[in-house]
Amino acid sequence: MTSTLATALVAFQAEMPTVTKGKKASVPTKTGGSYSYTYADLADVTAAGIPVLRKHGLSFTSRPRRCDGGDYELEGVLMHTSGETSTGSLPLHGRTPQELGSALTYARRYLFGCLTGIVTDDDDDAQAANHAKRSNPRQEAEERKKAEWTAAGQRARAAWQANHSGEAFDFTAMDEHFQSGHNGMRLGQADTQTLIAYAEALEAR
């Protein structure tokens, strides 16, 4: 990633919005049960992120392309007004137009999150894209737990940066500050609720 784009992305992440998880889904399991969760869809994520990207001279687009061997993938491109870009890609799977449409939505949302730093949550787009039901509830719970922990960490980072505007992000300083108030515990050792509480304390300053 080049310096101008990187600088703009740092500025964006300092103001990175919290995406409201306004949608609810219920997913069946092979055992005959189901679990429900809330999530933010593509429209939610882009509505929250695009205005802040634009403020810092950034934009995001995506385009499907055919790969060697006949498969397809979706390429995401984060662009800066300087002409610098950062790219990523995800495979597209599906046999019907509905499956391909779901795969595109799923890939666009995740590429947007990967290239900008906005954290997104699993939703049922992946189910239609893969044409299969989830089969490991324990693994699914662990994945949700990990996503929640990552989101809490991103929130704490954004709050820290907001309190140190104009400065380059310094993870070491943030980690030392966290340790001073948590009996030497490192940020990476904290659970989700502790990270959320820390973020709220920073936001209140």
Secondary structure, 3 states (H helix, E strand, C coil): CCHHHHHHHHHHHHCCCCCCCCEEEEEECCCCCEEEEEECCHHHHHHHHHHHHHHCCEEEEEEEEECCCCCEEEEEEEEECCCCEEEEEEEECCCCHHHHHHHHHHHHHHHHHHHHCCCCCCCCHHHHHHCCCCCCHHHHHHHHHHHHHHHHHHHHHHHHHHCCCCCCCCHHHHHHHHHHCCCCCCHHHCCHHHHHHHHHHHHCC
